[in-house]
Structures are given as structure tokens and as C-alpha cells.
């Protein structure tokens, strides 16, 4: 029993190390900065802002895998871990696209009905992306995603209070994720040099 628990603990630590390269954070940052810029300055095309980041998820994950495996070697997770990861990844991707479409639809429906009272529309997209960040925190076992969720949630509340453009929370979170992602990438490269072929 103890040996099984120790094995599970070791695998969890290895899983965290496997996702500690910062590339997902930098991809998330680029996506948020792109979406935020579109929703802040290019309102006419804001409805399709999430399509481009979604298209590049699979190529990014494939490139990231090659980058990480050049330094950590090929990692083979236990079957239950692989099933858990595959299921959660599919759910997260589907939920992400659904939330983005829901956010766009919600904003486009609610935003035109402006009145003297504050509208919730500017915060909808940030709050939906908060749920996505929480999902990533679970999937990657990464507590830093909770910080991104907090930035998005508080940014959503702020743009509602100020009745500002809805892209600002994404720009703020993108900036935070860029700083953290670059620091993680630098530390990962220093800690895990490329494995030389025998």
C-alpha cells in the first residue's frame, strides 16, 4: 500500500515537472493578448478572436512535446493517468470552445441593451475564461493557473464597475502569464539541458 502511494506521489511530481516548461503559459499568454487586443481595439472582428488560438492548440502541444522530451526523455504515464489526462483534455477543449462561444454570444446579446445602470456584459468573457483557467489548474496540477483565474475574475469585475472594454482582463492576464511563462521556460532550460544522443 505504501509502495503504491509512494509511486503515485513520485508520478505526480514527475507530472508537475513535465508541465513546468512554461510553454503552455506562453501560449495562453499569446492567446489572451490576441483575444484581449481584438476585444479592446478591433471590435468588428472580436467575435472570431478565439478561433485562431484554438486552431494552433494541437501544433503547439506537439511542438512542446518534442521540446520537453529532448530534455526529459520520453515519459510513459500509467494507463489510469493517461485515461484521466485524455478525458480531461477533451472535456477542457470542448468546454473552452463552448465557453468562448457563450461569452461572445452573451456579450453581443447583452451589450446593445445599454442603460444607465451598470451592465454585466463587459465581464462575461473574463469570467468564462476564469472557469477555463480553473480547469487547466486541475488538468495540469498547476497552482499558477489559479493566479490567472484570479486576475481574470477580478479583471472582469473591474471592467463591469468601470464599464470598460471587455478585453482588458485578458490583456492583464496575458501580461502576467508572459512573465511567469518566460521565467519558467528559462528555469526549465537551465535545469534540464538537452539529452545528448548516445
C-alpha positions in Angstrom: 0.0 0.0 0.0 2.8 2.4 1.0 4.8 1.5 -2.1 1.7 2.2 -4.3 1.2 5.5 -2.6 4.9 6.4 -3.0 4.7 5.5 -6.7 1.7 7.7 -7.1 3.4 10.6 -5.3 6.5 10.2 -7.5 4.4 10.1 -10.6 2.6 13.3 -9.6 5.9 15.1 -9.0 7.1 13.9 -12.4 3.8 15.0 -14.0 4.3 18.5 -12.5 7.9 18.6 -13.8 6.7 17.6 -17.2 4.4 20.6 -17.4 6.8 23.0 -15.8 8.4 24.3 -19.0 6.2 27.4 -19.3 5.3 26.8 -23.0 1.6 26.3 -22.2 1.7 29.5 -20.1 3.3 31.4 -23.0 0.7 30.0 -25.4 -2.0 31.0 -23.0 -0.4 34.5 -22.8 -0.3 34.9 -26.5 -3.9 33.8 -26.9 -5.1 36.1 -24.2 -3.2 39.0 -25.5 -4.5 38.4 -29.0 -8.1 38.0 -27.8 -7.8 41.0 -25.5 -6.5 43.2 -28.2 -9.3 42.2 -30.6 -11.9 42.8 -27.9 -10.4 46.1 -27.0 -9.4 47.7 -30.3 -10.9 45.7 -33.1 -14.5 45.3 -32.0 -15.7 44.4 -35.5 -13.7 41.2 -35.5 -14.0 40.4 -31.8 -16.4 37.6 -32.4 -13.8 35.4 -34.2 -10.9 36.3 -31.8 -10.9 32.8 -30.2 -10.7 30.9 -33.4 -7.0 31.5 -34.2 -5.7 30.4 -30.8 -7.9 27.3 -30.9 -6.6 26.3 -34.3 -3.0 26.3 -33.0 -3.6 24.2 -29.8 -2.7 20.9 -31.4 0.5 22.1 -33.2 1.6 23.8 -30.0 1.2 20.7 -27.9 3.1 18.6 -30.5 6.0 21.1 -30.6 6.0 21.3 -26.8 6.2 17.5 -26.5 9.3 17.4 -28.8 10.9 20.3 -26.8 10.2 18.6 -23.4 11.2 15.1 -24.5 14.5 16.3 -25.8 15.3 17.3 -22.2 13.4 14.8 -20.0 13.2 11.8 -22.4 10.0 10.0 -23.4 7.6 9.9 -20.5 5.1 7.0 -20.3 2.4 7.6 -17.7 0.4 4.8 -16.1 -2.7 3.8 -18.0 -5.1 5.4 -15.5 -3.1 8.6 -15.6 -3.3 8.6 -19.5 -7.0 8.0 -19.5 -7.6 10.7 -16.9 -5.4 13.2 -18.9 -7.0 12.3 -22.2 -10.6 12.6 -20.9 -9.9 15.9 -19.0 -8.1 17.4 -22.0 -11.1 16.6 -24.3 -13.5 18.0 -21.8 -11.4 21.1 -21.3 -11.0 21.8 -25.0 -14.8 21.3 -25.6 -15.6 23.4 -22.6 -13.1 26.1 -23.7 -14.7 26.5 -27.1 -18.2 26.3 -25.6 -17.4 29.0 -23.0 -15.8 31.2 -25.6 -18.8 31.0 -27.9 -21.1 31.5 -24.9 -19.1 34.6 -23.9 -19.2 36.1 -27.4 -22.9 35.4 -27.7 -23.6 36.7 -24.2 -21.7 39.9 -24.9 -23.3 40.5 -28.3 -26.8 39.9 -26.9 -26.4 41.9 -23.6 -24.1 44.7 -24.7 -26.6 46.5 -27.1 -29.1 46.8 -24.3 -27.3 49.6 -22.6 -29.0 51.6 -19.8 -28.0 54.0 -17.0 -27.4 51.0 -14.7 -24.1 49.1 -15.0 -24.2 46.1 -17.4 -22.5 42.8 -16.7 -21.6 42.3 -20.4 -18.0 43.5 -20.2 -17.1 40.9 -17.6 -18.8 37.9 -19.1 -15.9 36.7 -21.3 -13.3 37.2 -18.5 -15.5 35.2 -16.0 -15.9 32.4 -18.5 -12.2 32.3 -19.1 -11.8 32.1 -15.4 -13.5 28.7 -15.5 -11.1 27.6 -18.2 -8.1 28.6 -16.1 -9.5 26.6 -13.2 -9.9 23.6 -15.5 -6.3 24.0 -16.6 -5.2 24.2 -12.9 -6.8 20.8 -12.4 -5.6 19.2 -15.6 -2.0 20.3 -15.3 -1.9 20.1 -11.4 -0.6 23.7 -11.7 -1.4 26.2 -8.9 -0.2 29.1 -11.0 -3.3 28.8 -13.1 -5.3 29.8 -10.0 -3.4 33.1 -10.2 -4.5 33.5 -13.8 -8.1 32.7 -12.8 -7.9 35.4 -10.0 -6.6 38.0 -12.5 -9.4 37.2 -15.0 -12.1 37.1 -12.3 -11.1 40.4 -10.7 -10.5 42.0 -14.1 -14.0 41.0 -15.1 -15.4 42.7 -12.0 -13.3 45.8 -12.6 -14.4 46.3 -16.2 -18.0 45.9 -15.1 -17.6 48.6 -12.4 -15.8 50.9 -14.9 -17.9 49.8 -17.9 -14.7 49.5 -19.8 -13.8 47.4 -22.8 -14.1 43.6 -22.1 -10.6 42.9 -23.5 -8.7 44.5 -20.6 -8.8 41.5 -18.2 -7.4 39.3 -21.0 -4.6 41.8 -21.7 -3.7 41.9 -17.9 -3.8 38.1 -17.5 -1.7 37.7 -20.7 0.9 40.1 -19.3 1.1 38.1 -16.1 1.2 34.8 -17.9 4.0 36.1 -20.2 6.2 37.0 -17.2 5.6 33.7 -15.4 5.9 31.6 -18.6 9.3 33.2 -19.6 10.6 32.7 -16.0 9.5 29.0 -16.1 11.0 28.4 -19.5 14.3 29.9 -18.5 14.4 27.8 -15.4 13.4 24.6 -17.2 16.1 25.0 -19.9 18.7 25.6 -17.2 17.6 22.7 -15.1 17.0 20.2 -17.9 19.6 20.5 -20.7 19.1 18.7 -24.0 19.9 15.0 -23.6 22.8 14.0 -25.8 22.3 11.0 -28.0 24.5 8.1 -27.0 
